[in-house]
Every structure is written in structure tokens, then in C-alpha cells.
């Protein structure tokens, strides 16, 4: 969802406390909820690609999107995240088509995209290619004409006797998580998509405003039927403590933007990483990205924040950093360097795929070496000016990856320390094995290099 209250959201994200929905009293998760984070076997070394169905093709349908599956598989995509598939409310609709996140029915398919049969066929095709699929879920609110508003008005937070608007999003109404029947209804709706359409998990919208007590009940219940990946939009510590596999890296993303803008140095990334490790349970995964649907539409990500040559080193960072799984947003491989409309038709025009080879190289590297799994070790290296150069070693199961990034607009001198000289590594982007010595060399502005050991 678009973040319309930046001051409030910033305060929420900096807190480790549970965020009550609209002032509701909630209970802090029991400590036992953090004892062990067991992720689906396919995610720690995996990747995610976000699908904006409406804008992906001129048709904007599931069947039309299916024509891209082989291309995405070839690029190395492993998990597809689909933005909400549900019908969209017509009351107080924004634009001509409305927001994906103003859901009018939790157990139906938006006819704009096709039918339930179309969706089931698409899931089957995805699985046949060895890929996984997760769907966007909207648990915090409904659209303004959802049937629950008339059938179960007690499912909603009331303001002046009427269902409350969620924040200042006029097209949606805030659900009441003090109502146990509403909670059970929400779990049942989520279970429907698992059992009837065989999905592999959920990305939960505005998860940070839903009580931890609900997630502690819902997530184990959903996982009874199959291994699921649970991704929370939010970065409060209560989310992984309540059962989520992964959270959003808002602190790191904002730091990346500041480094790209030249208002912070590369050293600021260290501060954020250390703070993150102290804040979350061990094993928590973060979803690293340079863009997603919100950042693309509202905040100029990619075409603004990481424009031009800046994109590549930060994309490498998202693909190789510790405790992370990387995300690619629809059209970044083209690249689409404009904001896609959120409430109206605005199709992506795929023609050149200028970044496809770049992403394919990164995704193939991530797949073949356990050194880039989310739980692989991380060791920072100093290879020159630490305010501009960000270098680190990832290691696991006898494999190593050395990453060196120039996060500045000036050429930098790189000197790899003796402790990181291990013979002739494979240069991932040069496709060659080469000796790595302690002699200084130059790295261009916004340059990057990855060395792989044990290929």
C-alpha cells in the first residue's frame, strides 16, 4: 500500500513494539514465538519477482502474463509474487480501475484479470517450471463496498457510528482485530487460496498494523497444509517473532537512497546492518530491493533514486547482502524508467530487456553458490576509502563470494587486503578466472565487481 502518513509510519517502523490496529489493545507475542525461525527450504538461496498483472501486458490478464513465464524462468526467477488478485470495490474507487488494495471479496478473482480457472492453470504452469508463487494479501482493511460491511458491521472499527476509513485511504475500511469471528473469517479466506489454488505463501500488506496475536494464530494454522513462505510488509520486530519468514528493510532502503543521493556515505550501511542484527530474531530474512510497486509509483525508485549508473551497484548489493532475499519488480529488466499508474491502465512495453543479462548473471550466481544464501556468513572488508567503497565476503559450505562496490560518483582506488587473497577467483561479470593480487587498481564511479571462489 502507498505510505500516506510518513511521520506516523516512521515512528511505527522504528519501534519493536506491536502496533495495535487503530488503537486496539493487543498482547505482545510470547517469547517462545521467537525460539526458532524455520523457513521454507527454497527461499534462503532464492529470489522473488513482483508481478503487476494489470500493467504487465496490454491485455492485463493472467493468461497474457503466462506468455512471459519461460522468459522469466530463463532469467533465473524462482518465486513470483502477484499483487492482489481479488475484485476491487467500486464505491469510492480511485481512478478508472481502482486500487488493487481495496478488496471487495477475499475469495474471488478480479474479472479484470480472468477467472479462477485461469489462475489455477497459471499456478500449474508456474509449478511445472519449478517456480513458486505467492500472492499479495490485504488483512488490514477491505474496500468500501465489501459484503462484510453490511453482513458483519462488527468486523470493522467504528468512528462516529460508521466503519472507519483506514488511515487517509478513502477507498478502504479498517478491520477490527478485537473481533475473534472476523479473525477466523480472515484465516478461512487465506486458507482457501492455499487449499484451492495451491499457492506457496503470502506477502501481507500493512502487516505492521495487524496484531501479533492474530499472526501467531493464523500462520501456524495456514502452515498445517503445506510449507509456506510468509512475507510481511513492515519491519517491526514483532512480525518475525509472530511467525513471518521475512520483513521489509525500510531502514536499509532509506540508507541506500541517501548514499545514492550523496547525503550519506557507504559507512551508513554498516550502522543500519548492525542495528538490524540487534533488533530481530536470528534467522530473520529481509526483502532487499531497488524498487517495488509503491516505490516505483510514488517515490521515483529506480528512475530517480537509483537512476543511470547508480542502479547496478545497489542492485548487486540487494542480490548479495547478508540476511536477505532479493526482489525484482515488474519491468526492471526492460528497464521501465517511469512511474506506472496505480489506478488506471498503463501497460509496460517490453522491447529491449537491457538489464535482463545483468539480472540473469546475478540470479545464476545466487542459485549456484550457498555463499549467498540468507544465512551465509558476512564479513566486512576495508579495501580503500570506506566512505565510498563497500566490500564484504559472504561464505558458506566452503564457498566464498567477495563483493566490492563503489558507492560514489568518483573513481576509487581498491587494494584487496592480504587476508582476502585466495588465489584465482571467478570474476562473475567478466566471465573469467583471474589472479587477485594486493596491488592497487581503479574502480569506476558506481562500479562493482564480484569474485566467486569454489565455482
Phi, psi and omega in degrees: 000148175297138181268099187267350182237074188300322181293313179295314181299319179300319179295320179295318184291334181277355183261146175264359182281162175290141180262112180285141179288114178050046175080008179292145178279124180231166183255135178295137180302143178295148180305330182297342180292343183257006188301320183206131176255106181254110183268157172305142187299336186270357187264323186303328179252015186263195178208166182228142177235123183272129183253118174262089189304315183305318187260357189289327181223163175302325180286325181069033183241165177294320181295322179291321178298325183305334180293344180266355186301314182296322178297315180292322176299316179297325179289339178111008179295136182246326179231129178258125175255118179264128171303163190313135182262354189284159173301153184251135180300147178265330180292128180058029179298141176267134180066195183278334184244344177085171180276134172312329192266009174256075189285132178257347177200123185283347185239025177230163178263139174299119181299340174302328184265336183139213184241171176297325177297321176299317181294314180299322178295321179294316178300319179298318179295321179297311180295326179296337178267008179077018181257163178249164181220131174236154180241152177283131180239142185244085186272346187280334188201172172237173171289172187284353177231027177299140181304331179301333182297327178262324182280326184222067182300337178286355176284354187240150171291134181256144174224119185056037176081002181238153177305130186284141170291135178285117184052231176246028176272095190297339184269005181226159181237141186281126177282152184257104183277007169276351182267111183293331179291320176298317179301314179297322179295322179293316178298318180298320179294320178293319180297327178305315183290331177286312186280327184269335184234000171062036176288169185248009178157184183225143162257119189259115182290140179047038180301333182293348180251013177250133185301144178299329180299326177291313182296324179295332177274316188289314188295311177300324180296316180294325183281358177295328186273329180193169177288120183236149173257128183243117181245127181256131168280102184154160179227021174289143184294339181292341183292306175295329177295337180264003173120355179287142176284323188218154179228175179274147183260053189303321180298315180291319181299317179294324177295319177302316179299320181290323176295317179297327180279349180084011179267350173222159179262172179300336180299333181295335178294325177298316182299316180294317182297317178296319179296322179297316181297326180285335188274322190256157173300146178301134180099351177297135178259144172247146179267099182276142181202162168253349176198157168206187186298320178291311183295325178293310187286320190254335192235015174061030177295147178077297182277350178238292184302317183237047186290153173060227184293342181292335185300313189301308182296326179285328173295318176300318178302313182294331183275342189237356186285157182288156174059027188225154167236132186274151177241140169241133181266153179314124174090353179295334179284345181291305354269154171270114186249056177202163176281127174283137179299144184264329187245003183221164180289132184201071191293146172289142176250100178277122181220308192257332181051048187295334180258000186300317180295320178301310180293322179299320178298315180293316182293324178293319177300313181299322182290324188272343182239125176295348179295346178251009174297154183301333182261008176289153184292159181228130176223123180282142177238147171258118182239013182159224180287107184292345177282342181244323184261130177239113185230145181201159177245130172252142186210139175192142174053039177079003178253147180226149173225128177252124181244131176231123183238135171260101183263052180209166181270010180239148174298140182235148175269127182249131173228110181283126182294156184303325183294346179250014178264106185237040177093224186252096178277171177266124177277110190302319184267343175268348178059037181222155170265130186217151177288140177247115183249174178274007179284142179292147176213168186257142175237125186296163176306134182056032179276168182204150174210142178234128176247131182247132179246138178082028180294000000 
